């Protein structure tokens, strides 16, 4: 099949080694950040925060979180252009949804007089809230929608990436507690440009399950 979308997805791979000498241009980062902002989420909840680890000092802090485990992912911190922490709100409340409703009014998606009825969508959040007020199982899922959108956007921009669930979440959330501001990170994403000689995964053919083993039309 020949199509720009398919070509982009065939191009991308999980990068195993980055070229530390190459940095992503700011104009591409601007596109990427706006694409992240436009990611889909259940009831448009957007229960996320994205912490971009960019400076040398921030990378030193991130590198230190690999002190006890997942050291095989540690080189990505300094070799990639940036690391992005994908974090979710573990206690999404009606007040959080009020920001979404009010943004909708500001953007003229919702009429001011319809503000009260616009909270009807919050019922779905309530259905995914435990007795203790925890919404993690639902809000965490939304961050993976954003992650998928980000991976496709990066492929369109011809920027390499590495999704990283191999992080010490306790240390990451402790080290970046101020930046996360109550949100919780379970997954990070390294972005940059792969090393042309040492990224072995770039040379391997892509392998996926056959379409007829995963797709059912009825």
ABEGO torsion letter per residue (X at the ends): XBBAAAAAAAABBBBABBBAABBBBAAAAAAAAAAAAABBBBGGAGBBBBBBBABAAAAAAAAAAAAABGAAAAAAAAABABBBBBBBBABBBAAAAAAAAAAAAAAGABBAAAAAAAAAAAAAAAAABBAAGBAAAAAAAAAAAAAAAAAAAAAAAGBBBBBBABBBAAAAAAAAAAAAGGBBBABBBBBEBBBAAABAAAABBBBBBBAAAABBBX
